[in-house]
Amino acid sequence: MIKRLCVFCGSSVGKRPEYSDAARELGALAAQKGIAIVYGGGRTGLMGAVADAALAAGGQVIGVIPEGLATRELKHDGLTELHVVKSMHERKAKMAELADAFVALPGGLGTFEELCEILTWSQLGIHSKACGVLNTAGYFDLLLGLFNHAVNERFVRADDRALVLDANEPVTLFKKINAFCPGTRTRWIGPVES
């Protein structure tokens, strides 16, 4: 059972209300299960929605935000913990260190980058933690299709594609995360660059 879930998601709410609904549902469900949220520390968009829902349900929320964003008043002031770091690289490394599993909700380029980097770290054996996407309203359909295409074109191995768990609702995604078995992978012996 995981104790801390890292959530990558948008700093905007997107155009569909389902995105915010799913973010709030995931945050509240995590709190009910005693799972702390680790996220980017922002107060806006889906980031704020997942954090606020977890806090309202009595959960713990740990934010990690770069100085530049924190000083622009984008930081959430009501978190259980807030780590202010120097760079985006340090932010990702700290979030990965704190979390037992990772989930991406709808978001933009930063969310895609964070998801793909953490999947690459899994592929390389840097970590063996579950990685998933909450595919609300089919948001990740095209990205998941691209991953499948990369397997068909022999750029991604099928067992590496299987590292990406996906579900349309938080309850199912939590079940998949808890059932995740990374198998045997050679562990990376070098440091993660920060």
HELIX and SHEET records of a PDB file:
HELIX    1   1 PRO A   17  GLN A   32  1                                  16    
HELIX    2   2 GLY A   45  ALA A   56  1                                  12    
HELIX    3   3 GLU A   67  LEU A   69  1                                   3    
HELIX    4   4 ALA A   70  LEU A   74  3                                   5    
HELIX    5   5 MET A   88  LEU A   98  1                                  11    
HELIX    6   6 LEU A  109  GLN A  123  1                                  15    
HELIX    7   7 THR A  136  GLY A  138  5                                   3    
HELIX    8   8 ASP A  141  ASN A  152  1                                  12    
HELIX    9   9 ALA A  158  ARG A  161  1                                   4    
HELIX   10  10 PRO A  170  ALA A  179  1                                  10    
SHEET    1   A 7 GLU A  81  VAL A  85  0                                        
SHEET    2   A 7 VAL A  61  PRO A  66  1                                        
SHEET    3   A 7 ALA A  36  TYR A  39  1                                        
SHEET    4   A 7 ARG A   4  PHE A   8  1                                        
SHEET    5   A 7 ALA A 101  ALA A 104  1                                        
SHEET    6   A 7 ALA A 130  LEU A 134  1                                        
SHEET    7   A 7 VAL A 164  ALA A 167  1                                        
END                                                                             
